[in-house]
Amino acid sequence: MHERVHEASMESRGDVRIDYGIALRSLSLGLIGKADVMEFHRQPDQEEKI
């Protein structure tokens, strides 16, 4: 799985979306960074938005 973290890509597995190479920024803290992998879990009361 770690081989894909440096590519900006996405995949879905059921109710889980997995994003790779996510740029992060906090204007209030003056920080920038990059997350290797983030998982987003769909909540039962939410519709998928593209």
Secondary structure in CASP SS format (residue, H / E / C, confidence):
PFRMAT SS
TARGET T0000
AUTHOR 0000-0000-0000
METHOD secondary structure of the structure
MODEL  1
M C 1.00
H H 1.00
E H 1.00
R H 1.00
V C 1.00
H C 1.00
E C 1.00
A C 1.00
S E 1.00
M E 1.00
E E 1.00
S E 1.00
R E 1.00
G C 1.00
D C 1.00
V E 1.00
R E 1.00
I E 1.00
D E 1.00
Y E 1.00
G E 1.00
I E 1.00
A E 1.00
L E 1.00
R E 1.00
S E 1.00
L C 1.00
S C 1.00
L C 1.00
G C 1.00
L E 1.00
I E 1.00
G E 1.00
K E 1.00
A E 1.00
D E 1.00
V E 1.00
M E 1.00
E E 1.00
F E 1.00
H E 1.00
R C 1.00
Q C 1.00
P C 1.00
D C 1.00
Q C 1.00
E C 1.00
E C 1.00
K C 1.00
I C 1.00
END
